[in-house]
Amino acid sequence: MDRKMANRKLIRLSQLKSKLAIENLEEIDWVTFGVIVKKVTPQSANNGRTFSIWRLNDLRDLSQCVSLFLFGDVHKEHWKTEQGTV
C-alpha cells in the first residue's frame, strides 16, 4: 500500500466537499476510500440504459456521504457488489 500511495494525497470522503472548495484537485494525484453504505435498486435512464447509485462513506462522519452513479460497462461489471464493500 505504501508503494501505491507514494506521491499521492489521501483525501477522506468526509473532507471531499471542503477540499474541492479550496484546492484544484484536478492538478493533484489523490485517492479516496469509501464503504458502500447504501445501494439503490438499479434504475433505467430515459435512454433505456440501466444504471446504479451507491452512497459511499468513510465511516468518520456518517452524515457526509457521496453518491456514485455507475453507468455502462462499470454498472454491468459492478452492480452486484455488496453493501459494506470497501
C-alpha positions in Angstrom: 0.0 0.0 0.0 2.9 2.4 0.7 4.2 1.9 -2.8 0.7 2.5 -4.3 0.2 5.7 -2.2 3.7 7.1 -2.9 3.3 10.7 -4.1 -0.4 10.6 -3.8 -2.6 12.6 -1.3 -5.3 10.8 0.7 -8.5 12.8 0.9 -11.2 11.3 3.1 -14.7 11.3 1.6 -16.0 13.4 4.5 -13.4 16.0 3.6 -14.0 16.0 -0.2 -16.5 18.9 -0.3 -14.3 21.2 1.7 -11.2 20.2 -0.3 -13.0 20.9 -3.6 -13.8 24.4 -2.3 -10.2 25.3 -1.5 -8.0 23.2 -3.8 -7.9 22.4 -7.5 -8.0 18.6 -7.2 -7.5 18.2 -11.0 -3.9 19.2 -10.5 -3.2 16.7 -7.6 -2.8 13.0 -7.7 -5.2 12.0 -5.0 -7.1 8.9 -3.8 -10.0 8.3 -1.5 -11.6 5.2 0.1 -15.2 4.6 0.8 -17.6 2.0 2.0 -20.8 1.3 0.2 -23.4 2.2 2.9 -26.4 2.1 0.7 -27.3 0.8 -2.8 -30.4 1.9 -4.7 -32.1 -0.7 -6.8 -30.8 -0.4 -10.4 -32.9 2.1 -12.4 -33.5 2.8 -16.1 -32.4 6.1 -17.6 -34.6 8.0 -20.2 -32.5 6.3 -22.9 -33.4 2.9 -21.6 -30.0 2.0 -20.2 -29.7 0.7 -16.7 -27.6 2.4 -14.0 -26.9 2.0 -10.3 -26.4 4.5 -7.5 -24.2 3.8 -4.5 -23.9 6.0 -1.4 -20.3 5.9 -0.1 -19.0 7.0 3.3 -15.6 6.9 5.0 -17.2 5.9 8.4 -15.7 9.0 10.0 -18.8 11.2 9.6 -21.9 9.2 8.7 -23.8 12.4 7.7 -21.3 13.1 4.9 -22.0 10.7 2.0 -21.0 10.8 -1.6 -23.4 9.4 -4.3 -21.7 7.4 -7.0 -23.6 6.8 -10.3 -22.5 3.7 -12.3 -23.3 3.6 -16.0 -22.4 1.4 -18.9 -19.7 -1.3 -18.5 -19.0 -0.1 -15.0 -22.6 -0.8 -14.0 -22.6 -4.2 -15.8 -19.4 -5.2 -14.0 -20.1 -4.0 -10.5 -23.9 -3.7 -9.9 -23.8 -6.9 -7.8 -21.2 -5.6 -5.4 -22.5 -6.0 -1.9 -23.3 -3.2 0.5 -20.5 -2.9 3.1 -17.7 -3.4 0.4 -14.8 -1.0 0.6 
